[in-house]
Amino acid sequence: MTKEPGPAVAERPHALHLRVRAGLSKPHNWLQLVKFCAVGASGYVVNLTVFALCVEVLDLHHLVAATVAFVVAVTNNFWWNRSWTFRARGGHAGFQAARFFTVSVAAFLFAALVLELLVSVAGVPDVAAQAMSIVVATPLNFIGNKMWSFRIELSRD
């Protein structure tokens, strides 16, 4: 009796932890992480600049300022991640944008919660708290975009 080989790890969506473990061993994924962080760094600068302008010049509440800064930075980040980090030009840009925005909103909401706790509970100054909240939300953002927004569709030959 010969045992048939099971499906490849990437073909079993329920085995997420196995996909993540397999992905960690591939140098290409680490390069994408570096690129994602470079794009994120540019978005980080854009975000903090817009946030500081909104808080210090326009005197907006920190959560309103964070929302404005998010919208500007997410536009920058989508373009760079689609064209450079994940080179996902083959997929439909509209679907990728919707997924990217969904992941980014989830990461933003998490970051906004952290921001509010840092400002209101811990007494951290607004701009420093915004900087920390973005860093804390980055892993969630990367994994969501890598595995959903810009995922590579596998063929089942």
Backbone as a ProteinNet text record, in pm:
[ID]
protein_1_A
[PRIMARY]
MTKEPGPAVAERPHALHLRVRAGLSKPHNWLQLVKFCAVGASGYVVNLTVFALCVEVLDLHHLVAATVAFVVAVTNNFWWNRSWTFRARGGHAGFQAARFFTVSVAAFLFAALVLELLVSVAGVPDVAAQAMSIVVATPLNFIGNKMWSFRIELSRD
[TERTIARY]
82.6	0	88	74.3	152.2	65.9	128.6	57	70.8	-41.9	-42.6	9.8	97.5	142.9	26.7	25.5	-80.3	-55.3	-150.4	-133.5	-17.6	39.7	149.8	100.2	191	156.4	80.3	123.7	60.9	-80.6	-118.1	-251.4	-352.8	-310.3	-402	-419.9	-525.7	-543.3	-564.7	-612.5	-636.6	-505.7	-397.3	-268.5	-185	-242.7	-176.9	-41.2	-35	91.8	199.6	160.3	257.9	305.3	213.1	250	346.7	319	406.6	544.4	549.4	677.7	756.8	689	756.9	805.2	725.3	762.4	883.8	900.2	1014.5	1147.6	1145.7	1270.2	1311.5	1231.8	1260.5	1321.8	1445.2	1511.5	1430.2	1354.3	1273.4	1173.6	1117.6	1021.9	1089.5	1212.7	1286.1	1318.3	1351	1374.2	1246.6	1132.7	1005.6	979.7	1013.6	995.2	1080.3	1205.5	1292.8	1233.2	1184.7	1122	996.1	915.2	793.2	827.4	932.5	974.9	1029.4	1097.6	1144.8	1026.5	928.2	806.2	737.3	730.3	669.6	741.6	873.6	950.2	911.7	893.2	850.8	709.1	621.1	485.9	485.6	580.6	597.3	631.4	724.6	762.8	644.4	576.5	457.6	353.1	326.6	225.7	259.1	381.3	418.3	421.1	462.4	463.7	321.9	232.1	92.1	28.7	56.1	2.3	47.9	177.7	230.9	170	157.4	94.5	-49.2	-123.3	-262.9	-276.5	-189.5	-198.4	-143.7	-26.1	42.4	2.3	-29.8	-65.6	-217.6	-287.7	-432.5	-508.7	-436.8	-494.2	-607.4	-589.8	-688.3	-664.9	-771.1	-760.8	-668.8	-595.8	-497.5	-559.2	-682.3	-743.5	-788.5	-834.3	-868.9	-741.9	-637.3	-508.7	-453.4	-468.6	-421.2	-497.6	-626.2	-707.1	-664.5	-643.2	-598.2	-461.4	-370.8	-236.3	-241.6	-329.7	-346.5	-387.5	-485.5	-535.4	-424.2	-345.9	-236.9	-129	-89.7	17.7	-23.7	-148.9	-191	-189.9	-217.8	-212	-68.6	24.1	167.1	210.9	173	218	160.1	34	-25	52.4	75.9	144.8	281.5	360.5	495.7	494.1	404.6	399.5	352.6	256.5	206.9	313.1	380.4	472.9	613.7	655.9	794.9	808.7	745.1	764.2	716.9	590	530.2	523.6	557.1	552.7	424.1	314.4	184.7	109.7	179.1	117.9	23.1	33.8	-50.3	-192.4	-212.3	-346.3	-424.8	-552.3	-638.8	-614	-573.1	-537	-652.9	-774	-890.1	-912.1	-901.4	-917.2	-803.4	-680.5	-565.9	-580.7	-628.2	-646.7	-750.2	-860.2	-964	-910.4	-835.4	-776.8	-671.8	-585.6	-482.5	-546.3	-651.9	-719.4	-783.1	-842.1	-903.9	-800	-686.7	-578.9	-526.4	-509.1	-456.5	-552.2	-681.9	-780.3	-773.6	-760.9	-748.9	-624.4	-512.8	-389.1	-404.2	-472	-496.3	-580.5	-686.1	-771.2	-693.6	-609.8	-523.8	-427.8	-365.6	-272.6	-345	-468.1	-545.3	-576.1	-604.9	-627.9	-500.8	-388.1	-260	-231	-255	-234.9	-318	-445.2	-534	-487.6	-447.4	-397.1	-268.7	-178.2	-52.5	-75.5	-164.5	-189.7	-274.1	-387.7	-484.3	-449.9	-390	-361.2	-216.6	-123.3	18.8	75.4	3.2	50	165.2	180.5	286.4	246.5	340.2	307.7	254.3	166.2	93.7	182.9	283.2	364.9	445.7	500.5	574.5	481.7	360.2	263.3	223.6	205.9	173.1	286.7	410.7	526.7	530.1	505	506.3	391.4	273.8	157	173.3	237.2	261.6	357.1	462.7	560.3	493.4	408.9	342.1	248.1	186.7	90.6	156.5	285.3	352.3	348.7	376.7	371.7	234	128.2	-7.4	-29	16.8	2.4	79.3	203.2	284.1	221.2	186.4	133.3	0.7	-84.3	-211.7	-194.1	-101.9	-79.2	-5.6	88.9	163.4	71.7	-12.5	-90.8	-228.7	-272.8	-405.6	-406.5	-362.8	-372.6	-294.4	-169.7	-81.9	-37.9	-118.8	-79.1	-67.2	18.3	38.7	-55	-136.1	-227.3	-147.3	-165.2	-95.8	-183.2	-121.1	-196.5	-195.2	-300.8	-312.1	-303.8	-184.4	-162.8	-163.2
-116.8	0	124.5	207.3	330.3	445.3	528.7	644.1	761.4	820.1	936.5	1057.3	1136.1	1256.9	1354.4	1421.3	1519.5	1647.8	1739.8	1866.7	1946.9	2030	2115.8	2209.5	2253.7	2342	2464.2	2525	2647.7	2624.7	2500.2	2471.3	2448.5	2444.5	2421	2550.7	2625.4	2753.2	2740.8	2625.2	2607.2	2589.1	2565.2	2542.9	2671.2	2779.3	2909.8	2907.4	2846.8	2843.8	2769.3	2669.1	2597.4	2685	2763.2	2855.8	2961.1	3014.1	3116.4	3057.7	2937.5	2873	2848.2	2800.3	2774.8	2906.1	3010	3140.6	3201.9	3175.3	3230.7	3176.5	3059.8	2998.9	3044.7	3126	3169.3	3309.7	3323.3	3454.3	3562.1	3522.3	3618.7	3690.8	3617.7	3679	3780.8	3753.1	3848	3975	3958.5	4074.6	4157.6	4089.4	4162	4236.2	4175.3	4241.6	4368.1	4360.4	4478	4587.4	4548.7	4646.1	4705	4618.6	4664.5	4766.2	4739.8	4831.9	4962.5	4955.9	5078.5	5163.2	5097.8	5169.3	5222.5	5139.5	5181.6	5300.1	5303.3	5416.5	5546.2	5537.4	5657.2	5696.4	5597.3	5625.2	5677.2	5629.3	5672.9	5821.6	5863.1	6004.5	6088.3	6040.8	6111.1	6121.5	6009.2	6006.4	6103.5	6095.6	6181.6	6329.2	6358.9	6497.8	6553	6477.2	6520.6	6528.1	6429	6427.9	6550.5	6577.9	6693.9	6823.8	6836.2	6954.1	6970.2	6860.4	6865.1	6899.7	6843.3	6865.8	7003	7034.9	7156.2	7282.6	7272.5	7392.2	7409.2	7299.9	7308.6	7284.6	7244.3	7222.1	7119	7011.8	6904.5	6807.1	6740	6634.7	6524.7	6457.9	6358.5	6244.5	6202.1	6094.5	6142.2	6266.1	6322.7	6339.9	6390.3	6407.5	6273.1	6170.3	6036.3	5983.6	6013.7	5969.4	6039	6169.2	6244.3	6192.7	6175.1	6126.9	5985.9	5902	5766.3	5768.3	5849	5853.4	5894.7	5993.8	6038.5	5930.3	5873.2	5772.6	5642.5	5600.4	5472.6	5479.6	5595.9	5613.5	5595.4	5660.2	5646.8	5500.7	5436.3	5300	5198.9	5216.5	5123.3	5125.8	5243.8	5253.9	5187.4	5219.8	5162.9	5012.8	4966.1	4821.5	4742.6	4794.7	4723.1	4717	4827.9	4832.5	4785.9	4795.1	4763.6	4645.9	4652.1	4548.1	4411.9	4404.5	4277.1	4255.9	4358.1	4351.7	4281.7	4331.3	4267.6	4333.5	4360.2	4428.1	4337.5	4205.6	4112.4	4105.6	4139.8	4136	4261.2	4257.9	4372	4477.7	4596.7	4703	4739.9	4739.2	4774.1	4676	4545.6	4444.2	4453.4	4473	4485.1	4608	4718.4	4841.4	4820.3	4752.8	4727	4640.8	4537.9	4451.2	4526.7	4601.2	4678.8	4776.3	4844.6	4941.2	4871.6	4754.5	4680.1	4641.7	4587.5	4550.8	4676.3	4783.2	4907.6	4966.9	4958.2	5007.7	4925.7	4792.8	4708.8	4747	4764.9	4805.7	4946.2	5035.6	5172.4	5170.8	5091.2	5085.7	5034.1	4933.9	4884.3	4994.2	5063.4	5172.1	5286.2	5317.6	5424.7	5389.9	5263.1	5218.3	5236.9	5194.2	5211.2	5360.2	5442.9	5587.6	5645.1	5611.4	5664.4	5622.8	5497.3	5451	5523.6	5540.3	5609.1	5755.6	5824.3	5966.6	5983.9	5914.7	5938.1	5868.9	5752.2	5676.9	5696	5682.2	5687.7	5829.7	5925.7	6064	6089.9	6004.3	6021.7	6137.1	6225.4	6334.7	6279.6	6356.7	6312	6253.8	6328.7	6284.1	6159.3	6154.3	6035.3	5914	5934.6	5825.4	5775.4	5866.9	5827.1	5743.6	5787.1	5713.6	5571.7	5557.6	5424.8	5338.4	5396.8	5317.3	5260.9	5336	5287.1	5168.4	5178.6	5069.3	4942.1	4955.8	4840.4	4772	4848.9	4792.7	4736.8	4762	4721.7	4570.7	4483	4338.3	4292.1	4341.2	4307.7	4350.8	4469	4524.6	4441.6	4405.1	4327.2	4190.9	4119.1	3983.8	3988	4082.6	4094.6	4124.5	4213.8	4248.8	4139.4	4076.3	3967.8	3849.9	3814	3691.8	3713.5	3839.4	3860.2	3964.5	4086.4	4193.2	4163.1	4118.6	4097.1	3952	3860.5	3718.8	3672.5	3575	3514.7	3396.1	3394.2	3282.2	3163.1	3049.1	2926.9	2850.1	2797	2713	2570.5	2498.9	2360.9	2266.8	2255.6	2169.7	2024
0	0	0	-100.1	-103.5	-55.4	16.3	70.8	-25.3	-63.2	-152.4	-75.6	-138.6	-68.8	-52.9	59.6	87.1	10.1	15.3	-55.1	4.1	-78.2	-33.1	75.9	160.1	271.2	222.2	111.9	61.9	10.6	-14.7	-66.9	44.5	169.8	281.2	359.3	328.3	394.9	545.2	591.7	734.6	812	745.4	811.3	808.2	856.6	852.1	922.9	1039.7	1111.6	1032.6	955	872.3	756.2	698.5	590.1	641.4	759.8	817.9	845.4	904.5	933.5	805.2	700.8	572.7	512.4	524.7	470.1	537.1	665.7	738.4	688.5	625.2	579.1	438.8	374.7	237.4	236.3	183.9	179.9	107	5.6	-69.7	21.9	117.8	209.7	300.9	340	423.6	343.9	214	127.6	115.6	99.5	93.7	224.5	336.6	465	472.7	424.9	423.8	335.3	215.9	126.3	189.8	251.6	317.3	426.1	500.5	605.7	547.4	431.8	365.7	319.7	258.6	219	344.1	445.2	571.3	632.7	618.7	671.7	600.3	467.4	395.2	438.2	455.1	502.9	645.8	724.7	863.8	868.1	782.2	774.9	727	623.3	572.1	683.2	749.8	854.8	967.4	1018.4	1131.3	1091.9	968.6	921.9	914.4	852.7	841.8	981	1065.5	1201.4	1279.7	1276.9	1350.2	1298.2	1167.1	1107.7	1157.3	1157.9	1202	1350.3	1434.5	1578.5	1616.7	1565.1	1611.1	1535.9	1408.3	1330.8	1322.5	1291.7	1275.2	1405.8	1511.1	1644.1	1643.4	1564.6	1560.6	1675.8	1718.2	1819.5	1766	1854.5	1809.2	1729.1	1758.9	1680.2	1541.9	1531.3	1400.8	1317.5	1380.5	1311.8	1265.3	1347.4	1310	1189	1181.4	1068.2	939.5	944.5	826.7	781.7	876.8	845.1	785	835.8	784	637	602.7	465	368.5	405.8	319	307.8	420.3	420.8	353	368.2	309.9	157.6	101.8	-43.4	-92.7	-26	-56.4	-46.1	62.9	88	-10.3	-49.8	-145.4	-276.6	-327	-456.5	-451	-349.5	-339.2	-312.7	-226.4	-198.6	-319.6	-391.8	-509.8	-618.2	-643.7	-756.8	-723.6	-597.5	-566.3	-469	-354.2	-253	-300.8	-342.2	-378.7	-529.6	-607	-754.3	-800.2	-749.4	-772.2	-887.2	-993.9	-1108.2	-1185.8	-1165.5	-1239.6	-1186.6	-1060.7	-1003.6	-1038.7	-1014.1	-1039.7	-931.8	-973.2	-878.8	-785.8	-838.7	-755.8	-642.5	-672.2	-567.9	-467.2	-518.8	-429	-340.3	-397.5	-319.7	-209.5	-243	-142.5	-29	-65.2	37.8	119.5	49.8	118.5	216.3	170.9	256.1	376.6	355.7	466	570.5	525.2	617.7	687.6	610.8	667.2	770	744.9	842.5	970.8	958.1	1077.6	1157.6	1087.9	1156.1	1214.6	1141.6	1189.8	1317.6	1319.4	1438.7	1559.7	1535.6	1643.5	1689.8	1592.1	1626	1697.2	1655.6	1720.1	1865.6	1891.8	2029.4	2112.8	2056.1	2125.5	2146.9	2043.4	2053.6	2167.5	2171.3	2276	2414.4	2429.6	2559.5	2599.4	2502.8	2533.5	2571.9	2500.1	2528	2654.3	2659.7	2767.9	2899.4	2892.2	3014.3	3058.8	2965.5	3001	2997	2937.1	2933.4	2837.5	2737.5	2638.1	2545.6	2508.1	2415	2281.9	2217.4	2097.4	1988	1943.8	1830.4	1867.2	1986.6	2030.5	2039.4	2088.7	2099.3	1960.4	1865.7	1729	1670	1691	1639.9	1696	1825.6	1888.2	1839.3	1823	1782.3	1641.3	1553.9	1417.1	1419.2	1497.9	1508	1559.9	1659.8	1719.7	1619.4	1530.2	1433.9	1307.6	1285.9	1162.2	1135	1231.7	1200.8	1151.8	1212.8	1169.7	1024.9	991.7	857.6	754.3	784.3	690.1	662.7	766.6	748.2	672.1	704.6	633.9	486.2	454.1	313.5	237.3	300.1	236.1	205.4	301	287.7	225.6	210.7	154	42.7	70.8	-28.9	-156.3	-140.1	-255.2	-267.5	-217.6	-222.5	-367.5	-384.6	-516.3	-526	-629.1	-650.7	-702.2	-637.8	-678.5	-776	-878.6	-970.9	-918.5	-941.9	-894.6	-1013.4	-1070	-1187.5	-1151.3
[MASK]
+++++++++++++++++++++++++++++++++++++++++++++++++++++++++++++++++++++++++++++++++++++++++++++++++++++++++++++++++++++++++++++++++++++++++++++++++++++++++++++

